[in-house]
Amino acid sequence: MLHLTSTMKKQFQFIAALLLAIVGQTSYGQDKEITFSNDLNAYYSKIKAKDTVIRFFEPKINDITLNPDATFEFWSRPNESCFTWHSYKGTWKKSNDTLIFSDNYQIEENDTKATYKKDSRQEFVLTFKTDKGSVLKNKSIKVQYEYDFDAHIDSPEKTLSIGTNNSVVIPYKDIPNFNKLAAIRIEYLLNYTEKRHNYLTENKTVNIRQGDIPNIINVEFVESPNKEMVYRTIKAVVKDDTLKITSNSKTKTTLPDYYRDIEFEDSYTLNK
């Protein structure tokens, strides 16, 4: 049997206290997951437009779960459909009464770009190239016509052949319901693994017609799109079993970041 001197006991007690303090900073002192919730507005909100009540789902987070392995989950569960639910995951740590949540995601340069001009021809002329000038070995491209949403017209798809000058010509008369056309969706297999697709339109919404699409369109496929990581930090303060988000920040990027910010309720209460 191992006999401990008083000095050794004090040393072990000091080490145990130190370990407990360190663990307390990262695991909130729990041996199972804990959840803070706010269900008041996270499902849907109501607004009145004259005599009509309009419901729309709020994408706000309604559950914040802290796992004992120092990972977290933020859940948004709108009451419209489970298909609208979404979550965020990452790591967390605790410093006094402050929780610090960290996660990251990748953004990528658009892999297909287009420029537009217009002339008097009654046809679309689509010309293709890559940003590095590589030969387009695949001579087939899928084209799908997207119509104005209010027209309630299905979107027909067809496969066209790219000509020797890397162009495709589509006469207006060959496009069904041309006067309702909102966008042209293209899909191209750049190589055995890389697929490129994009909507050709200058409208802000691809299924709402706002005018004629310019008929001369130059399409550039980006062979190796640039990528960047975005690192996000969210801080919250916990007091009397109530959690409040105090800040939400992320690193700056040179590429456009189209990811929406995480939206939170005013406060969350610890589930007991």
C-alpha positions in Angstrom: 0.0 0.0 0.0 1.2 3.5 -0.9 1.5 5.8 2.1 1.3 9.5 1.4 3.1 12.1 3.5 1.3 15.3 4.5 3.4 17.2 1.9 2.5 14.7 -0.8 -1.2 15.0 0.1 -1.1 18.8 -0.2 0.6 18.5 -3.6 -2.1 16.1 -4.8 -4.9 18.3 -3.5 -3.3 21.3 -5.2 -3.1 19.4 -8.6 -6.7 18.2 -8.2 -8.0 21.7 -7.5 -6.0 23.0 -10.5 -7.4 20.3 -12.8 -10.9 21.0 -11.6 -10.5 24.7 -12.3 -9.2 24.0 -15.8 -12.1 21.6 -16.6 -14.5 24.1 -15.2 -13.4 26.6 -17.8 -14.2 24.3 -20.7 -17.0 22.0 -19.6 -19.2 24.3 -17.5 -18.8 21.7 -14.7 -21.4 19.3 -16.1 -21.1 15.6 -17.0 -24.0 15.7 -19.5 -25.3 18.1 -22.1 -27.2 21.2 -21.0 -29.5 23.3 -23.0 -30.7 26.9 -22.9 -33.9 27.5 -24.7 -36.2 30.3 -25.9 -39.3 29.2 -27.8 -41.3 32.4 -27.7 -40.4 33.8 -31.2 -38.1 31.2 -32.7 -40.9 29.4 -34.4 -42.9 32.0 -36.2 -44.0 35.6 -35.9 -47.2 37.3 -37.0 -47.7 40.7 -38.6 -50.9 42.3 -39.7 -51.4 43.7 -43.2 -54.8 45.4 -43.1 -57.2 42.6 -42.2 -54.8 39.8 -43.0 -52.5 38.0 -40.6 -49.3 37.0 -42.3 -47.1 34.4 -40.7 -43.4 34.0 -41.5 -40.8 31.8 -39.9 -38.0 33.3 -37.9 -34.6 31.8 -38.5 -33.5 32.7 -35.0 -31.8 30.2 -32.7 -34.1 28.7 -30.1 -31.9 26.0 -28.5 -28.3 26.4 -27.4 -26.8 23.1 -26.3 -23.5 22.7 -24.5 -21.9 19.2 -24.6 -19.4 18.0 -22.0 -16.8 17.4 -24.7 -16.6 21.2 -25.3 -18.7 21.2 -28.4 -22.0 23.1 -29.0 -25.1 23.0 -31.2 -27.3 25.9 -32.1 -30.7 24.8 -33.4 -33.4 26.8 -35.2 -36.6 24.9 -35.6 -39.3 27.0 -37.4 -42.8 25.6 -37.0 -43.4 25.6 -40.7 -41.7 22.4 -41.6 -38.7 20.3 -40.4 -37.2 20.9 -43.8 -36.6 24.5 -42.6 -34.7 23.5 -39.5 -31.0 24.1 -39.4 -28.2 23.9 -36.9 -24.6 25.2 -36.3 -21.9 23.3 -34.5 -18.5 24.2 -33.1 -16.6 24.4 -29.8 -17.0 26.4 -26.7 -15.2 27.4 -23.5 -16.1 29.2 -20.4 -14.3 32.1 -18.7 -15.9 33.3 -15.5 -19.6 34.1 -16.5 -18.8 34.3 -20.2 -19.2 31.6 -22.8 -17.2 31.8 -26.0 -18.5 29.9 -29.0 -16.2 29.3 -32.0 -16.9 27.8 -35.4 -15.8 28.2 -39.0 -16.9 27.7 -42.5 -15.5 27.9 -46.0 -16.5 30.4 -48.7 -15.6 29.9 -52.4 -15.2 32.1 -55.4 -18.0 31.8 -57.9 -17.0 29.1 -60.3 -19.0 30.5 -63.2 -19.1 34.1 -64.4 -21.0 35.8 -67.1 -21.0 39.1 -68.9 -24.0 40.4 -71.0 -24.5 42.6 -74.1 -27.5 43.1 -76.3 -28.0 43.4 -80.1 -31.0 43.2 -82.5 -30.6 39.5 -83.2 -33.6 37.4 -82.3 -31.5 34.7 -80.7 -29.3 34.0 -77.7 -25.6 33.5 -78.4 -23.8 31.8 -75.5 -20.0 31.7 -75.8 -17.9 29.6 -73.3 -14.3 29.6 -72.1 -12.3 28.9 -69.0 -10.3 31.5 -67.1 -7.1 29.7 -68.0 -7.9 29.3 -71.7 -8.1 25.5 -71.5 -9.7 23.5 -74.4 -13.3 22.7 -73.7 -13.2 18.9 -74.5 -16.8 18.3 -73.5 -19.0 19.6 -76.3 -22.4 19.0 -74.5 -24.1 21.4 -72.2 -27.4 21.2 -70.5 -29.8 24.1 -70.7 -32.9 24.6 -68.7 -35.4 27.5 -69.2 -36.7 29.1 -66.0 -40.0 31.0 -66.1 -41.6 33.7 -64.1 -43.0 32.2 -60.9 -46.5 33.5 -61.5 -46.7 31.8 -64.9 -46.7 28.4 -63.2 -44.8 26.8 -66.2 -42.5 23.8 -65.9 -38.9 24.3 -66.7 -38.0 22.2 -69.8 -34.4 20.9 -70.1 -32.4 20.0 -73.2 -28.9 19.1 -74.1 -27.2 21.3 -76.7 -23.9 20.9 -78.6 -21.1 23.5 -78.3 -19.9 24.5 -81.8 -16.3 24.9 -83.0 -16.1 28.5 -81.8 -17.3 27.4 -78.3 -20.7 28.9 -78.9 -24.3 27.8 -78.7 -27.0 29.7 -80.6 -30.6 29.5 -79.3 -33.3 31.2 -81.5 -36.0 32.9 -79.5 -38.6 30.9 -81.5 -37.1 27.6 -80.2 -37.8 28.6 -76.6 -41.3 27.7 -75.4 -43.2 30.6 -73.7 -40.3 32.9 -74.5 -42.2 36.0 -73.2 -42.3 34.4 -69.7 -38.6 33.5 -69.6 -36.8 34.7 -66.5 -33.4 32.9 -66.7 -31.5 30.2 -68.5 -29.8 27.6 -66.3 -26.7 26.0 -67.7 -24.9 22.9 -66.4 -21.5 21.8 -67.8 -19.1 19.0 -67.0 -15.7 20.7 -67.0 -13.8 17.4 -66.4 -14.5 14.0 -64.9 -15.1 15.5 -61.4 -15.8 19.2 -61.8 -19.3 20.4 -62.7 -20.2 24.0 -63.4 -23.7 25.4 -63.2 -25.2 28.9 -63.1 -28.3 30.9 -63.9 -27.9 33.3 -66.8 -29.9 36.4 -66.0 -29.4 40.0 -64.8 -32.4 39.8 -62.6 -31.9 39.6 -58.8 -34.3 36.7 -58.6 -34.0 33.9 -61.1 -37.7 32.9 -61.2 -39.1 36.4 -61.4 -39.1 38.0 -64.9 -38.1 41.7 -64.7 -37.4 42.2 -68.4 -35.6 40.6 -71.4 -32.3 38.8 -70.8 -29.5 40.4 -72.9 -28.9 38.0 -75.8 -25.1 38.0 -76.1 -23.7 36.2 -73.1 -20.1 35.3 -72.5 -19.6 32.6 -69.9 -16.3 32.0 -68.1 -15.7 28.8 -66.1 -13.3 29.2 -63.3 -11.0 26.2 -63.2 -9.7 26.5 -59.7 -11.9 28.8 -57.6 -10.2 30.6 -54.7 -11.3 29.5 -51.2 -11.1 31.1 -47.8 -12.0 30.1 -44.3 -14.2 32.3 -42.1 -13.7 32.1 -38.3 -16.7 33.2 -36.2 -16.7 34.0 -32.5 -19.9 34.5 -30.5 -19.8 35.6 -26.8 -22.6 35.1 -24.3 -23.0 35.9 -20.6 -24.7 33.5 -18.2 -26.3 34.8 -15.0 -29.0 33.2 -12.8 -29.5 30.4 -15.4 -30.1 33.0 -18.1 -27.9 33.2 -21.2 -27.7 36.4 -23.3 -25.6 36.9 -26.5 -23.3 39.9 -26.1 -21.3 39.9 -29.4 -21.1 38.1 -32.7 -18.1 38.6 -35.0 -16.2 36.9 -37.8 -13.0 37.4 -39.7 -12.9 39.6 -42.8 -12.4 38.0 -46.2 -11.4 39.1 -49.7 -14.1 36.9 -51.3 -17.8 37.7 -51.0 -19.4 36.0 -48.0 -23.0 35.2 -48.7 -23.6 33.3 -45.5 -26.2 35.0 -43.3 -25.3 35.9 -39.8 -26.7 33.7 -37.0 -29.7 35.4 -35.4 -30.5 35.0 -31.7 -33.4 35.7 -29.3 -33.0 38.3 -26.5 -32.3 35.7 -23.9 -32.3 31.9 -23.2 -33.3 30.0 -20.0 -31.5 26.9 -18.7 -33.6 23.8 -19.1 -33.8 21.9 -15.8 
